[in-house]
Amino acid sequence: MKVEILSPVGSPKSLKSAVENGADAIYFGVSKFNARRRAENFNFEELRDAVEYAHDNGVRVYITFNILIKNHELPEFFDNISDAYSRGIDGIIIQHISFARMLKDAFPDLRIHISTQAGITNTYYSDVLSGADRVTLPREFSLAQVRDFVLKTGINTEVFVHGALCFCYSGQCLFSSFLGGRSGNRGVCAQPCRRRYNNSYLLSAKDLCLAGRIPEIIESGVSALKIEGRLRSPRYTALATRVYRLSVDSFYAGTFCLPERELKELALEFNREFTEGYMFGAQEIISSESPKNRGVFLGVIEEDTTLKLSENLSVGDGVGIWTKDGIDGAVIKQIEKGGKSVAYADTGDTIKLFIRVEEGDRIYKTSSKKKTQYAPVKPKPKIIMPRRSMQRVLIPTIENTESNGMEILAKVYSKEDVKGALNAGANSVFYSVFAPDFQESNALPYIPRILSDSDAKDAIRNLSSKKKALPNNYHTLSTIKKLDNSEELVLLGNMGLISVLSNTHTVYLDYSANVFNDIDMAFVKRYGAIPIVSPELNLSEMLEFKDKNFAVLVHGRPVLMSTKYPLEESSLRDDKGFIFPVRREHNYTQILNSLPLGFFNDITKLRGISKIFFDLSDGNAERIIRQYKEVLNGKTVKKSARRKHTRGHFSRGVE
């Protein structure tokens, strides 16, 4: 079966662009429950006509329901899916792994795709993907990892081949959320990665372009090639779709070649400079000068203010002027070549432009007066979709469950803080299994959130070694209430290992698991796991949970980003003066919030929730935990001690 080209449709205008230029499938949003809420999207009245138009041209339709859902939103969310299903869609894209099985049971003929937002970083996840028909792999995967995932899991897989790159692993970004309440996990990211830090755009990634790698990608066994860009123009959708349609078709014809003209026009429409990304080991994926559109490079202004063209240029074209002081723009009103005024100059010509430039300025063409009009691609065979009736998703009944006891849980980052947290009376203290001195510590294991297959094997091996090396007084030191003599406790950042570890361990899931509602709770409870719920939930939303046997992050610096990119800076300072610490966790980098979270006296408002979690990257574990124990014993923390902390989303929550 040939690989599918999946194109973005951010508005009704982009629908025709994708279909006429060769998309095999399209994806778009029809409600507020999608990860591009700022796109124009569709309404339900428009949906049936859009589906009919796509199906008449042999194009499948996938609807994005790929954000985190709160408890009070569950009925509306599932009603929206039922409504979309009745209008003939082919599939949906979701972030919650916990929804997959129940949706597949409700709609057996509906394709259930797991979004890249779910953060499937290794093949161990295959055990928790029941009900899923396809998984979108992380952009951080190498080609070898893609090939390995396909071979080991047998799951239908999709990879991004073009468009914007997130700096952070998808689904793990809280930067926009904590800066201004606009959550990427809720579809309203404000793109703080495109802002300046340390006077440079250190987090602004280039645009992905893998058109030249189509043979290797198809031969890896993937099922679909996904183009990013629901916030971009209909012309971008048309050109991107056409580039990959022609590239893929030439591969299957045995004459692979790149459509150079269409690719140049695509670059002109929008690019932040292209990269082949992590899949093909690109050494530099960041474009630190600017997050803006590059267009097509024309050349560098010479000493006599002439320009030797790398591409053609016409009067009426727009240009970007990249100077040492910033970026300016202009529309070309006059071109001089050989002392004569001309309307057009070709590649290789030396010309003079009558715009304000200096020697060394770089010139890019950002728009063209002439836009090529391409003939529509021949339609594919019509898709016949049987008429469907409206049917409802049966939301499972969740029993009211109280927390099964008071627990103080702490994750620490040094052996000294292991001792301090235990001295202060923490019930369970976790320390990374990859820390050099983990084996010698009296800590319980913490397994980091981003793991490849080999990382996962190493983590499991370290758990086994630790168990053999535990001191005789280990359980007294950590004051653990064991369920039986064979079980140990582990703090798990990567949910892929939950099915493996649940046989031998009581699993606490770190807040990287994005547990957001009671269905998530019921899902992890099948494995006996106790989650730390998402720090994006406010107090009232946490109290809405029927099952309250979870923990809450009450103190510490939330991880705003986890990135594969090797940031060299120890901290990032934005233009407002806020400083964000940077640290290394295992083999990836994390950016932390500028202020530590501190609930302090407010933990008494967590009625019925009796497990509290500390993420103590700043140290001082013993002092901080003692402060909170005093609050639990009826004392209050003075205002002076609460300064330089934030309550995060405790009151406000996210949109």
ZALUMMI-146920 format. One record per residue (C-alpha): residue in three letters; x, y, z. Coordinates in steps of 0.02 Angstrom, whole numbers, padded with zeros to 5 digits, always signed. Example, Ala and Ser with C-alpha at 12.3 -4.5 7.8 and 13.67 -1.06 7.14 Angstrom:
# ZALUMMI-146920
ALA+00615-00225+00390/SER+00684-00053+00357/
***
This chain:
# ZALUMMI-146920
MET+00000+00000+00000/LYS+00067+00172-00046/VAL+00112+00298+00087/GLU-00023+00427+00127/ILE+00007+00614+00106/LEU-00084+00704+00246/SER-00111+00891+00220/PRO-00161+01030+00341/VAL-00323+01124+00317/GLY-00336+01275+00429/SER-00488+01352+00345/PRO-00620+01313+00213/LYS-00510+01407+00088/SER-00369+01283+00115/LEU-00482+01133+00085/LYS-00482+01153-00104/SER-00294+01189-00102/ALA-00256+01023-00019/VAL-00377+00918-00121/GLU-00333+00990-00292/ASN-00146+00971-00263/GLY-00144+00787-00221/ALA-00177+00757-00037/ASP-00228+00578+00006/ALA-00301+00639+00170/ILE-00331+00804+00258/TYR-00342+00853+00440/PHE-00431+01000+00521/GLY-00527+01055+00676/VAL-00714+01079+00696/SER-00729+01129+00877/LYS-00636+01210+01018/PHE-00558+01042+01061/ASN-00415+01051+00937/ALA-00232+01100+00948/ARG-00248+01247+00827/ARG-00390+01345+00904/ARG-00321+01504+00824/ALA-00347+01433+00650/GLU-00509+01478+00561/ASN-00562+01295+00568/PHE-00737+01233+00521/ASN-00905+01228+00607/PHE-01018+01076+00611/GLU-01135+01152+00481/GLU-00990+01158+00358/LEU-00922+00987+00401/ARG-01038+00875+00299/ASP-01008+00975+00139/ALA-00820+00973+00170/VAL-00821+00785+00195/GLU-00926+00757+00038/TYR-00811+00866-00066/ALA-00657+00774-00003/HIS-00734+00602-00026/ASP-00793+00645-00202/ASN-00609+00674-00243/GLY-00548+00518-00153/VAL-00476+00611-00003/ARG-00497+00548+00176/VAL-00544+00667+00318/TYR-00469+00663+00493/ILE-00534+00782+00627/THR-00420+00847+00764/PHE-00480+00822+00942/ASN-00301+00829+01004/ILE-00298+00931+01164/LEU-00310+00887+01349/ILE-00490+00877+01411/LYS-00553+00928+01583/ASN-00683+00827+01678/HIS-00826+00950+01652/GLU-00790+00952+01464/LEU-00802+00764+01436/PRO-00987+00757+01386/GLU-00969+00898+01259/PHE-00806+00827+01193/PHE-00879+00655+01158/ASP-01039+00731+01088/ASN-00931+00829+00965/ILE-00846+00668+00910/SER-01016+00584+00889/ASP-01077+00729+00785/ALA-00922+00726+00675/TYR-00937+00537+00655/SER-01118+00551+00596/ARG-01060+00671+00459/GLY-00950+00539+00378/ILE-00772+00576+00436/ASP-00639+00441+00416/GLY-00543+00465+00578/ILE-00500+00572+00727/ILE-00335+00626+00804/ILE-00328+00626+00995/GLN-00200+00664+01130/HIS-00272+00556+01270/ILE-00214+00376+01252/SER-00345+00332+01383/PHE-00486+00375+01260/ALA-00429+00261+01119/ARG-00507+00095+01171/MET-00676+00167+01221/LEU-00688+00267+01059/LYS-00642+00115+00954/ASP-00775+00014+01043/ALA-00904+00150+01012/PHE-00855+00179+00830/PRO-00774+00021+00758/ASP-00765+00095+00582/LEU-00684+00259+00638/ARG-00495+00271+00630/ILE-00418+00323+00797/HIS-00251+00412+00777/ILE-00139+00456+00924/SER-00067+00630+00909/THR+00117+00671+00925/GLN+00055+00768+01079/ALA+00040+00600+01168/GLY+00231+00589+01169/ILE+00256+00409+01111/THR+00446+00402+01126/ASN+00481+00214+01123/THR+00409+00046+01072/TYR+00360+00003+01252/TYR+00205+00112+01226/SER+00132-00021+01111/ASP+00057-00108+01263/VAL-00049+00044+01310/LEU-00108+00086+01134/SER-00257-00031+01125/GLY-00388+00043+01009/ALA-00266+00151+00913/ASP-00254+00131+00724/ARG-00107+00249+00700/VAL+00026+00341+00799/THR+00110+00504+00749/LEU+00292+00485+00801/PRO+00394+00625+00879/ARG+00492+00741+00766/GLU+00642+00697+00874/PHE+00651+00517+00810/SER+00798+00468+00702/LEU+00762+00368+00544/ALA+00829+00213+00632/GLN+00705+00240+00775/VAL+00563+00261+00652/ARG+00611+00099+00565/ASP+00629+00010+00731/PHE+00458+00069+00792/VAL+00374+00007+00634/LEU+00459-00163+00642/LYS+00436-00195+00828/THR+00258-00133+00853/GLY+00173-00165+00686/ILE+00072-00008+00721/ASN+00023+00105+00576/THR+00140+00256+00593/GLU+00146+00435+00533/VAL+00292+00556+00529/PHE+00304+00743+00501/VAL+00395+00788+00340/HIS+00366+00975+00324/GLY+00326+01132+00423/ALA+00361+01211+00591/LEU+00467+01119+00719/CYS+00426+01133+00903/PHE+00580+01161+01011/CYS+00505+01052+01147/TYR+00448+00873+01138/SER+00263+00885+01092/GLY+00145+00866+01239/GLN+00283+00913+01362/CYS+00279+01103+01339/LEU+00212+01211+01481/PHE+00306+01370+01431/SER+00159+01466+01356/SER+00047+01398+01493/PHE+00148+01463+01639/LEU+00195+01626+01554/GLY+00020+01683+01517/GLY-00109+01547+01539/ARG-00113+01503+01353/SER-00080+01317+01352/GLY-00006+01224+01204/ASN-00090+01069+01274/ARG-00255+01161+01254/GLY-00227+01227+01078/VAL-00186+01410+01114/CYS+00005+01413+01120/ALA+00076+01591+01118/GLN+00241+01526+01047/PRO+00364+01589+01179/CYS+00496+01487+01086/ARG+00490+01621+00950/ARG+00542+01758+01073/ARG+00716+01820+01117/TYR+00819+01749+01259/ASN+00994+01809+01301/ASN+00971+01935+01158/SER+00950+01797+01030/TYR+00814+01681+00965/LEU+00890+01530+01048/LEU+00733+01423+01044/SER+00667+01465+00871/ALA+00682+01310+00763/LYS+00698+01310+00575/ASP+00562+01235+00467/LEU+00568+01050+00429/CYS+00585+00999+00246/LEU+00610+00815+00204/ALA+00557+00818+00021/GLY+00731+00761-00031/ARG+00723+00612+00088/ILE+00562+00534+00026/PRO+00644+00369-00031/GLU+00724+00333+00138/ILE+00567+00381+00234/ILE+00450+00273+00129/GLU+00571+00127+00138/SER+00570+00140+00329/GLY+00392+00072+00324/VAL+00291+00223+00382/SER+00110+00235+00330/ALA+00088+00423+00315/LEU+00185+00584+00282/LYS+00113+00731+00379/ILE+00129+00913+00328/GLU+00116+01042+00468/GLY+00034+01210+00437/ARG-00147+01238+00487/LEU-00105+01418+00532/ARG-00026+01452+00362/SER-00101+01514+00198/PRO-00203+01415+00072/ARG-00061+01440-00053/TYR+00061+01363+00071/THR-00056+01212+00086/ALA-00067+01199-00103/LEU+00120+01208-00134/ALA+00171+01095+00011/THR+00045+00964-00042/ARG+00102+00974-00223/VAL+00287+00959-00180/TYR+00259+00798-00082/ARG+00133+00729-00207/LEU+00256+00747-00350/SER+00402+00683-00246/VAL+00308+00529-00187/ASP+00238+00490-00359/SER+00411+00501-00438/PHE+00477+00379-00308/TYR+00343+00250-00346/ALA+00375+00276-00532/GLY+00557+00230-00503/THR+00619+00401-00558/PHE+00629+00498-00395/CYS+00664+00683-00418/LEU+00624+00843-00327/PRO+00501+00967-00405/GLU+00624+01112-00394/ARG+00508+01249-00457/GLU+00368+01205-00336/LEU+00493+01187-00194/LYS+00563+01362-00225/GLU+00388+01433-00230/LEU+00349+01344-00067/ALA+00505+01419+00013/LEU+00450+01590-00049/GLU+00277+01568+00026/PHE+00346+01531+00199/ASN+00501+01460+00281/ARG+00610+01498+00431/GLU+00756+01419+00337/PHE+00743+01233+00304/THR+00819+01090+00400/GLU+00810+00901+00388/GLY+00790+00897+00576/TYR+00828+00758+00698/MET+00772+00618+00582/PHE+00927+00642+00475/GLY+01046+00706+00609/ALA+01048+00892+00565/GLN+01179+00974+00676/GLU+01094+01144+00685/ILE+00906+01159+00688/ILE+00896+01332+00767/SER+00885+01495+00670/SER+00939+01615+00805/GLU+00934+01775+00703/SER+00746+01787+00678/PRO+00587+01682+00688/LYS+00515+01770+00535/ASN+00488+01708+00359/ARG+00649+01700+00257/GLY+00580+01686+00082/VAL+00713+01646-00049/PHE+00893+01706-00033/LEU+00941+01830-00170/GLY+01118+01878-00121/VAL+01229+01996-00020/ILE+01249+02181-00059/GLU+01424+02218-00126/GLU+01535+02369-00089/ASP+01463+02465-00238/THR+01286+02421-00177/THR+01259+02299-00320/LEU+01184+02127-00297/LYS+01226+01966-00390/LEU+01063+01869-00396/SER+01047+01690-00334/GLU+00867+01689-00396/ASN+00765+01790-00520/LEU+00685+01954-00469/SER+00550+02064-00546/VAL+00487+02240-00518/GLY+00342+02223-00396/ASP+00421+02083-00295/GLY+00440+02103-00108/VAL+00609+02085-00021/GLY+00674+02068+00156/ILE+00831+02165+00198/TRP+00933+02083+00336/THR+01049+02213+00411/LYS+01163+02209+00563/ASP+01029+02308+00656/GLY+00878+02205+00610/ILE+00761+02162+00467/ASP+00677+02285+00351/GLY+00566+02260+00200/ALA+00532+02342+00033/VAL+00440+02321-00132/ILE+00553+02329-00285/LYS+00503+02477-00393/GLN+00658+02487-00504/ILE+00795+02367-00560/GLU+00951+02424-00652/LYS+01056+02300-00751/GLY+01205+02355-00856/GLY+01156+02536-00830/LYS+00982+02508-00900/SER+00815+02499-00811/VAL+00735+02325-00828/ALA+00575+02245-00768/TYR+00655+02075-00736/ALA+00827+02004-00693/ASP+00879+01822-00695/THR+00988+01711-00585/GLY+01171+01762-00602/ASP+01134+01941-00656/THR+01220+02083-00563/ILE+01094+02220-00528/LYS+01068+02379-00432/LEU+00915+02401-00322/PHE+00848+02572-00277/ILE+00813+02531-00095/ARG+00903+02581+00064/VAL+01043+02452+00085/GLU+01225+02443+00142/GLU+01371+02330+00102/GLY+01349+02160+00183/ASP+01159+02168+00195/ARG+01077+02004+00146/ILE+00928+02014+00030/TYR+00785+01887+00022/LYS+00638+01883-00096/THR+00482+01871+00013/SER+00344+01886-00116/SER+00323+01873-00302/LYS+00214+01981-00412/LYS+00187+01830-00525/LYS+00112+01675-00447/THR+00112+01514-00546/GLN-00058+01433-00566/TYR-00049+01244-00570/ALA-00177+01128-00647/PRO-00271+01021-00521/VAL-00206+00846-00490/LYS-00317+00710-00561/PRO-00449+00659-00430/LYS-00434+00489-00348/PRO-00576+00362-00349/LYS-00726+00422-00250/ILE-00738+00363-00070/ILE-00908+00287-00034/MET-00952+00311+00149/PRO-01109+00221+00214/ARG-01234+00337+00299/ARG-01209+00343+00484/SER-01332+00380+00621/MET-01292+00484+00773/GLN-01233+00377+00918/ARG-01166+00425+01086/VAL-01007+00376+01175/LEU-01044+00289+01338/ILE-00937+00381+01465/PRO-00885+00255+01597/THR-00954+00276+01772/ILE-00816+00329+01890/GLU-00838+00286+02073/ASN-00802+00413+02207/THR-00636+00362+02283/GLU-00546+00447+02425/SER-00358+00461+02435/ASN-00288+00306+02520/GLY-00182+00401+02645/MET-00072+00552+02675/GLU+00093+00545+02582/ILE+00235+00667+02557/LEU+00326+00626+02396/ALA+00486+00713+02342/LYS+00595+00708+02188/VAL+00770+00772+02223/TYR+00929+00802+02125/SER+01071+00761+02245/LYS+01116+00629+02373/GLU+01121+00765+02505/ASP+00940+00810+02470/VAL+00892+00626+02478/LYS+00953+00626+02658/GLY+00874+00795+02696/ALA+00704+00746+02629/LEU+00705+00584+02728/ASN+00758+00677+02885/ALA+00612+00796+02861/GLY+00490+00652+02857/ALA+00453+00626+02673/ASN+00368+00459+02644/SER+00452+00426+02478/VAL+00605+00511+02403/PHE+00646+00484+02219/TYR+00812+00510+02129/SER+00856+00479+01947/VAL+00908+00302+01904/PHE+01037+00382+01788/ALA+01121+00487+01922/PRO+01302+00430+01944/ASP+01276+00403+02132/PHE+01100+00331+02123/GLN+01155+00157+02175/GLU+01238+00225+02333/SER+01090+00334+02382/ASN+00947+00285+02498/ALA+00823+00348+02368/LEU+00686+00266+02269/PRO+00706+00267+02080/TYR+00645+00405+01966/ILE+00640+00360+01781/PRO+00651+00514+01668/ARG+00513+00567+01548/ILE+00604+00552+01380/LEU+00668+00376+01344/SER+00721+00287+01187/ASP+00711+00097+01184/SER+00893+00081+01239/ASP+00865+00210+01377/ALA+00715+00110+01439/LYS+00819-00049+01446/ASP+00955+00041+01543/ALA+00827+00110+01666/ILE+00755-00063+01698/ARG+00930-00133+01720/ASN+00972+00003+01846/LEU+00814-00038+01944/SER+00868-00218+01957/SER+01044-00169+02013/LYS+00974-00051+02144/LYS+00863-00184+02218/LYS+01013-00297+02246/ALA+01113-00155+02325/LEU+00981-00090+02448/PRO+01039-00075+02631/ASN+00950-00175+02765/ASN+00871-00018+02839/TYR+00809+00046+02669/HIS+00624+00031+02704/THR+00643+00112+02875/LEU+00735+00258+02797/SER+00602+00287+02664/THR+00454+00244+02776/ILE+00368+00152+02635/LYS+00209+00057+02665/LYS+00236-00093+02553/LEU+00092-00187+02475/ASP+00188-00351+02482/ASN+00366-00408+02501/SER+00401-00412+02314/GLU+00346-00236+02270/GLU+00449-00078+02261/LEU+00402+00101+02222/VAL+00455+00198+02068/LEU+00420+00373+02003/LEU+00394+00354+01816/GLY+00411+00499+01696/ASN+00387+00396+01537/MET+00219+00307+01531/GLY+00282+00183+01401/LEU+00355+00078+01542/ILE+00197+00072+01646/SER+00144-00102+01591/VAL+00319-00173+01617/LEU+00346-00098+01789/SER+00171-00122+01859/ASN+00206-00309+01878/THR+00347-00278+02001/HIS+00324-00100+02065/THR+00197+00020+02132/VAL+00207+00157+02002/TYR+00191+00342+02036/LEU+00169+00434+01872/ASP+00258+00601+01857/TYR+00156+00751+01798/SER+00233+00728+01625/ALA+00096+00597+01599/ASN-00031+00740+01581/VAL-00168+00657+01684/PHE-00312+00779+01661/ASN-00475+00690+01701/ASP-00559+00539+01781/ILE-00544+00433+01623/ASP-00356+00458+01629/MET-00363+00410+01813/ALA-00460+00251+01777/PHE-00338+00207+01637/VAL-00181+00218+01745/LYS-00271+00136+01890/ARG-00281-00025+01787/TYR-00093-00033+01811/GLY-00105+00008+01995/ALA-00024+00177+01961/ILE-00045+00336+02062/PRO-00021+00492+01957/ILE+00036+00667+01996/VAL-00098+00762+01901/SER-00058+00898+01776/PRO-00002+01064+01853/GLU-00113+01150+01724/LEU-00267+01105+01826/ASN-00332+01232+01951/LEU-00399+01192+02124/SER-00582+01176+02075/GLU-00536+01063+01929/MET-00434+00949+02043/LEU-00578+00941+02166/GLU-00694+00889+02022/PHE-00606+00720+02011/LYS-00715+00580+02077/ASP-00560+00474+02107/LYS-00447+00578+02218/ASN-00311+00450+02243/PHE-00181+00558+02156/ALA-00042+00677+02204/VAL-00025+00864+02172/LEU+00135+00959+02132/VAL+00139+01087+02274/HIS+00318+01149+02270/GLY+00463+01160+02148/ARG+00505+01230+01978/PRO+00389+01156+01845/VAL+00477+01091+01690/LEU+00424+01208+01550/MET+00514+01119+01409/SER+00604+00955+01379/THR+00707+00965+01220/LYS+00826+00855+01123/TYR+00921+01011+01071/PRO+01083+01029+01172/LEU+01064+01204+01243/GLU+01233+01263+01306/GLU+01165+01406+01413/SER+01142+01378+01600/SER+00994+01498+01600/LEU+00885+01600+01483/ARG+00843+01782+01511/ASP+00695+01854+01416/ASP+00670+02036+01366/LYS+00569+02068+01524/GLY+00712+02011+01634/PHE+00639+01844+01689/ILE+00771+01708+01707/PHE+00733+01526+01668/PRO+00858+01397+01732/VAL+00920+01264+01610/ARG+00974+01091+01666/ARG+01020+00924+01591/GLU+00910+00774+01631/HIS+00982+00610+01569/ASN+01021+00644+01385/TYR+00903+00790+01351/THR+00887+00969+01411/GLN+00753+01050+01518/ILE+00700+01231+01541/LEU+00624+01270+01711/ASN+00503+01404+01767/SER+00577+01571+01818/LEU+00494+01555+01989/PRO+00469+01400+02095/LEU+00292+01344+02128/GLY+00242+01363+02310/PHE+00068+01322+02374/PHE+00119+01336+02558/ASN-00037+01371+02663/ASP-00152+01331+02516/ILE-00119+01144+02532/THR-00254+01145+02666/LYS-00380+01183+02527/LEU-00344+01016+02442/ARG-00496+00937+02524/GLY-00493+00749+02506/ILE-00326+00752+02414/SER-00193+00697+02535/LYS-00041+00660+02428/ILE+00077+00805+02396/PHE+00228+00806+02281/PHE+00387+00909+02287/ASP+00503+00933+02136/LEU+00654+01007+02225/SER+00779+01053+02090/ASP+00835+01206+02192/GLY+00889+01101+02341/ASN+00846+01142+02523/ALA+00739+00986+02530/GLU+00741+00967+02719/ARG+00693+01148+02755/ILE+00554+01154+02625/ILE+00473+00990+02675/ARG+00478+01039+02859/GLN+00387+01200+02815/TYR+00246+01102+02735/LYS+00237+00978+02878/GLU+00210+01126+02993/VAL+00065+01184+02882/LEU-00010+01009+02894/ASN+00006+01024+03083/GLY-00092+01186+03087/LYS+00041+01321+03072/THR+00051+01449+02932/VAL+00199+01503+02828/LYS+00232+01690+02842/LYS+00215+01801+02690/SER+00401+01842+02692/ALA+00442+01656+02666/ARG+00319+01643+02522/ARG+00397+01783+02422/LYS+00478+01744+02254/HIS+00361+01597+02226/THR+00210+01574+02115/ARG+00050+01479+02143/GLY+00049+01437+01958/HIS-00123+01380+01900/PHE-00191+01348+02075/SER-00324+01483+02054/ARG-00330+01534+01871/GLY-00303+01373+01773/VAL-00285+01373+01584/GLU-00410+01412+01446/
***
